[in-house]
Amino acid sequence: MSTTKKLMTNWRWWLCSLLFVATTVNYLDRQVLSLTYEEFIKPEFHWTDANYGTITSFFSIFYAIACLFAGKFVDWMGTKKGYLIAIGVWSGGACLHAACGWATAHLTGMDSVSAMRAVEIGSNAALAVSTTSVWLFLLCRGILALGEAGNFPAAIKVTAEYFPKKDRAFATSIFNAGASVGALAAPLCIPPLAKAFGWEWAFIIIGGLGFIWMFFWAFMYDKPEESKHVNEAEMEYIHQDDAAEAAEKAALAQEKSIPMLQCFKYKQTWAFITGKFFTDGVWWFFLFWAPSYFSNQFHAPATSGLGQGLIFTLYAIVTVISIFGGYLPKLFVEKKGMHPYSGRMLAMLIFAFFPIAALFAQPLGISLNNPWWPAILIGLAGAGHQAWSANLFSTIGDMFPKSTIATITGIGAMAGGIGSMIIQKVAGELFTYAENAGSAFTFMGFEGKPAGYFIMFCFCGLAYLIAWSIMKSLVPKYKPVEV
């Protein structure tokens, strides 16, 4: 056995590293807009926050819709071609953003991009520029969302092909860490690129990373049975679960699956829908609006060292604390003897209190004139979301047969996308209205746009407790779905 281990190749871990890079690029591409919006794109295209909210809300819902079909597409095309097409589409969509300025100037009859920038604010020309550019960005965001939806289904399929069951969770955690690394790297590289070369080049350079990745994927990936880099010992290691998986598939074939429409008859489905609908949008809100918030409220643009430090700190807190999200229910089950579902719901209740920290972000930040408090408190709220989300997904396996898990996951993703779309749109309209109203718009001692931010933070802080309460009322105790 020791000789076998010594001689075994480890090509599966090289592929896992490629999945990590792809996930990192995935998160970098979706953050270029939020990190260039306030300083570059907003003034150039004469946007309001309502325009930006429309674009982010569209991305959220279109991404959710695309996720419903992405897995089927990867299965149909095969892992190699499916992944290549997915990252090719999203990288192309990312790079296309750079052409929006030129296309807007051309479509509105402007002589140049400079002429477009110089039009009078509030004029018909400015309205034409903003409207045209919004539609162009919507097109680019749609292409980006369509491609990005294929990343996780393809990556999970690769781990299933190349790793035995005992290693899949670890391999998944490695490539999924790319999301955190991407969120951490984004404020350190995107604003400096935009400042040095222009916002267009930030989209092109970051988007171009995906095309480089495609080159390595095309030459490095083959199915284990066809790969020249996988020797017999590694092949045996990869397929050690084949007999058990065959028996499991036979059992699943006999297990009744629940049709999608019938799923809505169960309270357990609505509990999961509630958890996703109320909370997914909170994460997307912080992802898309935090750079703008720090720039508006504390004069810390994303291109400044302070702005980059604030965003980096926020996601560093999310990354470190959320690691323990999956450990707490395990502690309740193993140490306290609780039922897994009960332990998970208790853990989710605890994590639901974390986002309450967002309620204090605005009061402390403004009263102390210190942006580090909002960065830390929003980071705690984000960490609570990630821990909540991990446990929320696990409740599906607690209550539904395996044959229906994918269906319920898709329904939940759609519910989360709808919730996110609403939050993004409401935020954009609210911020624009509050800014225009000025001191005439007040909330809890804040005026104008700061009042708008505080309203959104209040919702984000309380959303998880609201969701948990509804979920608990729908499913008071563990009750698996019986078909």
ROMAR-858113 format. One record per residue (C-alpha): z, y, x; residue in one letter. Coordinates in steps of 0.001 Angstrom, whole numbers. Layout:
BEGIN
c3/c2/c1/aa
Z/Y/X/a .
...
This chain:
BEGIN
c3/c2/c1/aa
0/0/0/m .
872/2446/2782/s .
-2495/1704/4432/t .
-4277/2385/1158/t .
-2493/5710/750/k .
-3278/6666/4310/k .
-6969/5946/3923/l .
-7317/7423/430/m .
-9457/10550/158/t .
-8107/13572/-1747/n .
-11268/15101/-3122/w .
-9617/15609/-6515/r .
-7361/18308/-5026/w .
-10336/20192/-3610/w .
-11805/20280/-7102/l .
-8446/21383/-8471/c .
-8540/24316/-6054/s .
-11962/25243/-7462/l .
-10496/25211/-10979/l .
-7746/27528/-9754/f .
-10310/29974/-8345/v .
-12371/29873/-11556/a .
-9296/30664/-13665/t .
-8366/33516/-11318/t .
-11868/34989/-11635/v .
-11663/34474/-15406/n .
-8624/36756/-15639/y .
-9999/39281/-13161/l .
-13197/39712/-15181/d .
-11410/40380/-18451/r .
-9127/43011/-16843/q .
-11776/45224/-15225/v .
-12221/47217/-18441/l .
-8512/47895/-19001/s .
-8061/49041/-15392/l .
-11076/51385/-15422/t .
-10810/52638/-19009/y .
-8471/55608/-18728/e .
-9793/57218/-15537/e .
-13474/56363/-15523/f .
-14928/54980/-18750/i .
-13027/57055/-21338/k .
-14102/60473/-19957/p .
-17634/59354/-19094/e .
-18458/58063/-22568/f .
-16216/60484/-24514/h .
-14268/57608/-26028/w .
-11106/57810/-28079/t .
-8406/55154/-28062/d .
-9823/54071/-31426/a .
-13113/53225/-29691/n .
-11281/51234/-27036/y .
-9216/49473/-29719/g .
-12413/48440/-31499/t .
-13774/46885/-28309/i .
-10579/45018/-27390/t .
-10115/43777/-30961/s .
-13671/42454/-31020/f .
-13150/40625/-27719/f .
-9980/39010/-29091/s .
-11536/37630/-32263/i .
-14846/36632/-30682/f .
-13020/34803/-27869/y .
-10963/32914/-30468/a .
-14090/31909/-32410/i .
-15868/30820/-29234/a .
-12860/28683/-28247/c .
-13365/26597/-31403/l .
-16765/25433/-30143/f .
-16392/25614/-26357/a .
-14868/22164/-25988/g .
-17639/20538/-28005/k .
-20227/22369/-25896/f .
-18722/21140/-22606/v .
-18572/17572/-23935/d .
-22213/17824/-25034/w .
-23570/19348/-21821/m .
-21351/17372/-19475/g .
-18694/18766/-17171/t .
-20969/19916/-14351/k .
-23628/21699/-16409/k .
-21176/22889/-19051/g .
-18921/24606/-16508/y .
-21895/26114/-14655/l .
-23283/27568/-17879/i .
-19874/28895/-18982/a .
-19108/30764/-15766/i .
-22736/31856/-15434/g .
-22623/33416/-18909/v .
-19305/35196/-18400/w .
-20220/36408/-14900/s .
-23525/37728/-16215/g .
-21709/39423/-19088/g .
-19219/40971/-16658/a .
-21971/42391/-14460/c .
-23895/43693/-17490/l .
-21079/46171/-18199/h .
-22319/48131/-15194/a .
-25607/48900/-16961/a .
-23950/50456/-20020/c .
-23991/53950/-18503/g .
-27688/53876/-17675/w .
-28574/52270/-21020/a .
-26531/54818/-22983/t .
-28210/57736/-21217/a .
-31630/56179/-21852/h .
-31008/55415/-25537/l .
-29532/58847/-26303/t .
-32365/60694/-24603/g .
-30280/62071/-21739/m .
-32018/62876/-18458/d .
-29336/61119/-16438/s .
-25829/59691/-16497/v .
-24590/63023/-15097/s .
-26094/64851/-18078/a .
-24391/62400/-20412/m .
-21034/63087/-18809/r .
-21513/66862/-19095/a .
-22090/67047/-22863/v .
-19590/69129/-24823/e .
-16611/67206/-26174/i .
-16737/67003/-29962/g .
-20465/67761/-30157/s .
-23070/65606/-31891/n .
-24371/64632/-28455/a .
-20907/63400/-27443/a .
-20666/61413/-30679/l .
-24051/59818/-29991/a .
-22967/58905/-26473/v .
-19657/57373/-27587/s .
-21204/55438/-30492/t .
-24083/54051/-28435/t .
-21882/53103/-25507/s .
-19366/51357/-27756/v .
-22101/49120/-29183/w .
-23351/48321/-25680/l .
-19855/47436/-24479/f .
-19336/45301/-27586/l .
-22431/43328/-26626/l .
-21204/42845/-23050/c .
-17689/41892/-24181/r .
-19185/39356/-26567/g .
-21137/37695/-23755/i .
-18018/37747/-21559/l .
-15877/36167/-24301/a .
-18508/33529/-25055/l .
-18558/32336/-21437/g .
-14828/32676/-20761/e .
-14016/30454/-23724/a .
-15477/27513/-21785/g .
-13146/27800/-18790/n .
-10058/25964/-20033/f .
-11856/23149/-21932/p .
-13971/22442/-18838/a .
-11022/22617/-16437/a .
-8912/20307/-18591/i .
-11824/17864/-18792/k .
-12058/17815/-14981/v .
-8355/16997/-14649/t .
-8791/14138/-17128/a .
-11713/12789/-15093/e .
-10130/13089/-11649/y .
-6382/12634/-12130/f .
-4215/9824/-13507/p .
-1850/10779/-16318/k .
1159/11235/-14085/k .
-641/13955/-12070/d .
-2461/15800/-14851/r .
371/18129/-15832/a .
832/19148/-12183/f .
-2911/19645/-11670/a .
-3087/21703/-14870/t .
-175/23877/-13759/s .
-1985/24534/-10462/i .
-5256/25724/-11964/f .
-3447/27540/-14794/n .
-1545/29521/-12143/a .
-4883/31242/-11551/g .
-4206/33267/-14716/a .
-1061/34726/-13159/s .
-2704/35237/-9783/v .
-5627/36992/-11471/g .
-3257/39266/-13383/a .
-1412/40069/-10141/l .
-4546/40622/-8056/a .
-6360/42771/-10624/a .
-4394/46024/-10157/p .
-4596/45662/-6371/l .
-8369/45261/-6110/c .
-10121/46612/-9216/i .
-8939/50277/-9224/p .
-9621/50734/-5466/p .
-13139/49314/-5959/l .
-13787/51672/-8862/a .
-12447/54643/-6931/k .
-14435/53875/-3778/a .
-17773/52789/-5254/f .
-17711/53734/-8939/g .
-16562/51781/-11992/w .
-19958/50063/-12255/e .
-19502/48367/-8903/w .
-16057/47127/-9905/a .
-17734/45132/-12695/f .
-20560/43964/-10431/i .
-18378/42878/-7501/i .
-15732/41117/-9584/i .
-18399/39586/-11836/g .
-20367/38461/-8801/g .
-17465/36268/-7664/l .
-18377/33857/-10439/g .
-21889/33368/-9087/f .
-20439/32540/-5663/i .
-18146/29998/-7341/w .
-21159/28397/-9052/m .
-22709/27649/-5653/f .
-19654/25672/-4535/f .
-19318/23899/-7892/w .
-22952/22779/-7875/a .
-22530/21061/-4499/f .
-18922/19872/-4752/m .
-18638/18399/-8249/y .
-19901/15033/-9379/d .
-18244/12451/-11572/k .
-15787/10375/-9505/p .
-18076/7344/-9707/e .
-21000/9364/-8336/e .
-19222/11470/-5745/s .
-19839/10678/-2094/k .
-16511/12337/-1269/h .
-14397/9838/-3240/v .
-13674/6530/-1542/n .
-12625/3273/-3155/e .
-8908/3866/-2680/a .
-9046/7237/-4421/e .
-11189/5738/-7176/m .
-8540/3097/-7826/e .
-5868/5782/-7900/y .
-7854/7895/-10381/i .
-8483/4976/-12742/h .
-5015/3431/-12628/q .
-4463/4282/-16322/d .
-7726/2840/-17628/d .
-6178/-205/-19284/a .
-3411/1813/-20935/a .
-5866/4500/-22060/e .
-8173/1889/-23582/a .
-5273/527/-25631/a .
-4301/4065/-26640/e .
-7866/4853/-27756/k .
-7884/1660/-29810/a .
-4666/2756/-31496/a .
-6083/6235/-32121/l .
-9180/4733/-33687/a .
-6953/3106/-36291/q .
-4928/6289/-36801/e .
-6047/8411/-39738/k .
-7320/11873/-38913/s .
-6642/14805/-41217/i .
-9731/16787/-42332/p .
-9546/20480/-41401/m .
-9271/21822/-44961/l .
-6552/19314/-45797/q .
-4489/20574/-42845/c .
-3795/23777/-44773/f .
-1833/21814/-47368/k .
997/21210/-44903/y .
3800/23682/-44213/k .
3783/22507/-40595/q .
260/23927/-40207/t .
1325/27282/-41636/w .
4339/27333/-39325/a .
2043/27038/-36308/f .
-368/29602/-37781/i .
2549/32021/-38219/t .
3710/31573/-34652/g .
230/32310/-33274/k .
-711/35095/-35717/f .
2350/37241/-35054/f .
2634/36780/-31292/t .
-745/36239/-29592/d .
-1705/39854/-30168/g .
1431/41071/-28406/v .
295/39503/-25134/w .
-3210/40911/-25505/w .
-1782/44324/-26376/f .
175/44504/-23133/f .
-2781/43106/-21180/l .
-5241/45683/-22500/f .
-3046/48757/-22986/w .
-410/48720/-20204/a .
-2623/50504/-17607/p .
-3488/53222/-20138/s .
179/53561/-21115/y .
1361/54135/-17550/f .
-1435/56613/-16964/s .
-774/58614/-20143/n .
2992/58586/-20197/q .
3877/58758/-16526/f .
745/60133/-14857/h .
421/56888/-12908/a .
-3305/56033/-13061/p .
-4434/52571/-12035/a .
-6048/53985/-8877/t .
-2723/55363/-7604/s .
-288/53343/-5547/g .
2348/53845/-8238/l .
48/52627/-11009/g .
-925/49527/-9063/q .
2699/48820/-8205/g .
3778/49093/-11846/l .
1155/46654/-13140/i .
1784/44255/-10251/f .
5545/44326/-10888/t .
5023/43705/-14600/l .
2968/40558/-14029/y .
5127/39373/-11138/a .
8085/39280/-13526/i .
5976/37419/-16109/v .
4856/34873/-13514/t .
8292/34115/-12059/v .
10355/33964/-15246/i .
7818/32133/-17417/s .
7927/29177/-14993/i .
11236/28205/-16574/f .
9777/28255/-20085/g .
9241/24515/-20195/g .
12552/23637/-18563/y .
14932/24955/-21238/l .
14000/22510/-24054/p .
14125/19669/-21531/k .
17680/20757/-20678/l .
18662/20739/-24351/f .
17212/17248/-24844/v .
18486/15590/-21659/e .
21846/17344/-21260/k .
22783/18181/-24856/k .
21212/15149/-26535/g .
19194/17242/-28990/m .
16071/16042/-30773/h .
12966/17319/-28907/p .
11792/19422/-31866/y .
15239/20927/-32422/s .
15571/21645/-28711/g .
12163/23300/-28686/r .
12949/25495/-31685/m .
16260/26566/-30122/l .
14461/27412/-26880/a .
11880/29405/-28836/m .
14664/31342/-30571/l .
16119/32246/-27185/i .
12711/33297/-25854/f .
12120/35299/-29058/a .
14893/37653/-27930/f .
13168/38443/-24612/f .
10498/40730/-26153/p .
13261/42886/-27663/i .
13377/44394/-24168/a .
10156/46221/-25105/a .
12151/48285/-27632/l .
13915/49998/-24749/f .
10831/50564/-22576/a .
9833/53871/-24130/q .
13339/55392/-24608/p .
14482/54548/-21073/l .
11181/55425/-19433/g .
10905/58833/-21094/i .
14596/59837/-21003/s .
14938/58906/-17330/l .
11351/59899/-16468/n .
11099/56613/-14607/n .
8112/54298/-15217/p .
9748/51358/-13461/w .
11980/50674/-16468/w .
9014/50134/-18820/p .
7299/47965/-16178/a .
10372/45739/-15848/i .
11117/45582/-19581/l .
7503/44909/-20593/i .
7439/42237/-17867/g .
10460/40560/-19497/l .
8732/40726/-22870/a .
5593/39182/-21377/g .
7605/36413/-19739/a .
9209/35683/-23102/g .
5765/35403/-24660/h .
4505/32914/-22075/q .
7597/30739/-22466/a .
7379/31004/-26276/w .
3693/30109/-26241/s .
4165/27011/-24084/a .
6794/25651/-26483/n .
4852/26675/-29575/l .
1897/24518/-28492/f .
4267/21594/-27947/s .
5428/21703/-31569/t .
1980/20438/-32616/i .
2539/17152/-30838/g .
6000/16932/-32408/d .
4729/17091/-35983/m .
1066/16004/-36145/f .
-703/12721/-35313/p .
-2642/12775/-32048/k .
-5919/12504/-33923/s .
-5319/15939/-35472/t .
-3830/17884/-32543/i .
-7143/19429/-31454/a .
-7886/20544/-35024/t .
-4505/22245/-35428/i .
-4862/23853/-31995/t .
-8212/25327/-33042/g .
-6772/26641/-36311/i .
-3913/28247/-34395/g .
-6286/29818/-31870/a .
-8223/31394/-34721/m .
-5017/32703/-36311/a .
-3961/34167/-32958/g .
-7368/35799/-32570/g .
-7161/37404/-36005/i .
-3653/38683/-35303/g .
-4747/40055/-31953/s .
-7793/41728/-33478/m .
-5581/43523/-36011/i .
-3057/44675/-33395/i .
-5732/46003/-31025/q .
-7520/47881/-33807/k .
-4317/49326/-35269/v .
-3138/50405/-31807/a .
-6371/52233/-31045/g .
-6454/54038/-34402/e .
-2739/54867/-34186/l .
-2940/56313/-30673/f .
-5958/58465/-31564/t .
-4304/59750/-34752/y .
-966/60420/-33022/a .
-2642/62268/-30149/e .
-4624/64495/-32513/n .
-1589/65159/-34758/a .
650/66121/-31841/g .
4139/67283/-32822/s .
3282/66813/-36509/a .
3524/63035/-35970/f .
7066/61858/-35239/t .
8908/58536/-35054/f .
12516/57942/-33962/m .
12697/61154/-31949/g .
9268/60845/-30313/f .
6293/63062/-31062/e .
2537/62591/-30811/g .
1168/59773/-28726/k .
4602/58739/-27320/p .
5617/58122/-30951/a .
2558/55903/-31371/g .
3481/53863/-28312/y .
7047/53440/-29553/f .
5832/52164/-32936/i .
3727/49503/-31201/m .
6581/48537/-28870/f .
8867/48122/-31890/c .
6459/45680/-33490/f .
5942/43793/-30233/c .
9700/43543/-29712/g .
10432/42139/-33170/l .
7317/40018/-33777/a .
8760/36840/-32256/y .
11982/36882/-34275/l .
9948/37507/-37438/i .
7632/34617/-36560/a .
10516/32265/-35705/w .
12315/33077/-38979/s .
9216/32324/-41059/i .
8535/29140/-39089/m .
12115/27983/-39597/k .
11954/28701/-43333/s .
8702/26717/-43621/l .
9979/23755/-41576/v .
13818/23898/-41594/p .
14172/20603/-39733/k .
12019/18052/-37963/y .
9514/16623/-40406/k .
6389/14953/-38998/p .
3226/15012/-41065/v .
2577/11693/-42782/e .
-1031/10818/-43553/v .
